[in-house]
Amino acid sequence: MLDHRLSEEHEALRKTVEEFAREEVAPVIGEFYERSEFPYEIVRKMGRMGLFGLPFPEEHGGMGGDYFALCLALEELARVDSSVAITLEAGVSLGAMPIHRFGTGEQKRRWLPELCAGERLAAFGLTEPGSGSDASGMRTSARLDGDEWVINGTKAFITNSGTAMTSLVNVAAVTGRTPDGRKEISTIIVPAGTPGFTVSKKYSKVGWNASDTRELSFADCRVPAENLLGERGRGYAQFLQTLDEGRVAIAALSVGLAQGCVDESVRYAREREAFGHKIGEFQAIQFKISDMEVRAHTARLAYYHAAAKMLRGEVFKKEAAIAKLVSSNAAMDNAREATQIFGGYGFMNEYPVGRFYRDAKILEIGEGTSEVQRMLIARQLGL
Ligand SMILES: Cc1cc2nc3c(=O)[nH]c(=O)nc-3n(C[C@H](O)[C@H](O)[C@H](O)COP(=O)(O)OP(=O)(O)OC[C@H]3O[C@@H](n4cnc5c(N)ncnc54)[C@H](O)[C@@H]3O)c2cc1C
């Protein structure tokens, strides 16, 4: 029960992704990042490796693995680069997973095979310009007109929504009022290219520059009534479940970034000399790196624990929030310290630690800010 060793399958996957990240992502991703360009070929390769199908059943083109396998892949990718990791995280955990969890047989047959193969990407449109943490403040609406939904509104910061390989966005929208007067929220699948669905140009971002993030607008956008995902009015419950799982995935991604900072710092501390010594001989540098390793290690245990509860089918809301909170803090702290260890070179784009520094901040914001995680933990404690 206390055994934290990975199973043979999980370890084989972890190693495969580690090698892929080191050999095929690390040498080229910096240039994509500087050009703010989406790395299509790398993402397609991740698709051919089966990474987008990891937690889905084989009958829909998946690999028949579990959510923890996805987390391990995210951690290994983010040790090298977070843009490709978030592309995988959003595509699987926010894009394809809701279709797998809540979709009809027909929806799964239609959408999952190409998503599992990584030939196409899916996105999740929840946040709006005026509502993020308080997602129930959304204003995007969808009304039934005959056998079509008519969608109007705007979504902000949507990952994977505007690439040439995007196939759909799961759009959360207000579809009416409940008997007690609250908003009835539902999720509707909107295929890319649907008339009335406009994708804006990419945001100029601080980090995650080789990933795709867009604002989306819907103006009398019509999709068939059967594009409703699951039951009408279940949208709120659907996105709460999606985000609980997504937090464990973001925690894994954060641990990867935190560990990548340790990897780079150890390497640099062994090479760089000052005052006639390798800087790794100075206790001040050793202690910084020891603290970084402690943060990465403890954050990993937190996400393993949350993932284990999830896989056992137990309630894991508090553990997911704890894992997301500690691991995003670990990523931020480690990125700051790694950049310090690299001195002036840490501020140069040619070294990965500068990229880690820019990529770390969003981890304390996306899929629930650190304040939201604390709110969730307090609520689980009965406050
Ligand atoms: C690069 C990027 C990619 C993203 N991808 C997606 C995506 O694919 N799909 C999607 O739907 N969204 C996505 N998001 C949106 C992201 O999830 C939101 O930005 C995030 O949830 C925060 O919402 P907000 O930006 O509206 O901040 P706000 O909710 O306006 O929060 C502002 C500040 O107030 C704090 N705050 C809010 N309420 C409280 C409270 N009750 N108590 C204490 N403090 C509070 C917050 O913690 C924060 O510090 C993405 C964002 C970015 C930047």
The ligand as an ORCA input file, in Angstrom:
! r2SCAN-3c Opt
* xyz 0 1
  C      -2.445     30.650    -21.068
  C      -3.813     30.365    -20.526
  C      -4.503     29.241    -20.949
  C      -5.805     28.996    -20.494
  N      -6.534     27.942    -21.010
  C      -7.860     27.845    -20.717
  C      -8.683     26.878    -21.387
  O      -8.207     26.073    -22.212
  N     -10.019     26.860    -21.114
  C     -10.581     27.721    -20.222
  O     -11.796     27.677    -20.042
  N      -9.828     28.640    -19.552
  C      -8.485     28.719    -19.793
  N      -7.717     29.658    -19.143
  C      -8.342     30.538    -18.156
  C      -7.880     30.299    -16.710
  O      -8.391     29.096    -16.238
  C      -8.346     31.527    -15.904
  O      -7.542     32.620    -16.308
  C      -8.258     31.304    -14.418
  O      -9.201     30.357    -13.990
  C      -8.462     32.600    -13.624
  O      -9.596     33.296    -14.047
  P      -9.513     34.871    -14.393
  O      -8.351     35.038    -15.315
  O     -10.840     35.323    -14.852
  O      -9.147     35.554    -13.015
  P     -10.219     36.087    -11.929
  O     -11.202     35.017    -11.621
  O     -10.723     37.407    -12.385
  O      -9.283     36.299    -10.678
  C      -8.495     37.454    -10.480
  C      -7.798     37.323     -9.127
  O      -8.785     37.319     -8.082
  C      -8.638     36.165     -7.300
  N      -9.949     35.746     -6.814
  C     -11.088     35.525     -7.535
  N     -12.076     35.141     -6.724
  C     -11.570     35.085     -5.467
  C     -12.107     34.764     -4.184
  N     -13.384     34.364     -4.027
  N     -11.297     34.833     -3.103
  C     -10.009     35.199     -3.245
  N      -9.439     35.532     -4.414
  C     -10.218     35.469     -5.517
  C      -8.006     35.131     -8.220
  O      -7.385     34.079     -7.476
  C      -7.030     35.997     -8.977
  O      -5.870     36.201     -8.212
  C      -6.388     29.876    -19.543
  C      -5.669     30.989    -19.086
  C      -4.412     31.258    -19.585
  C      -3.706     32.494    -19.118
*
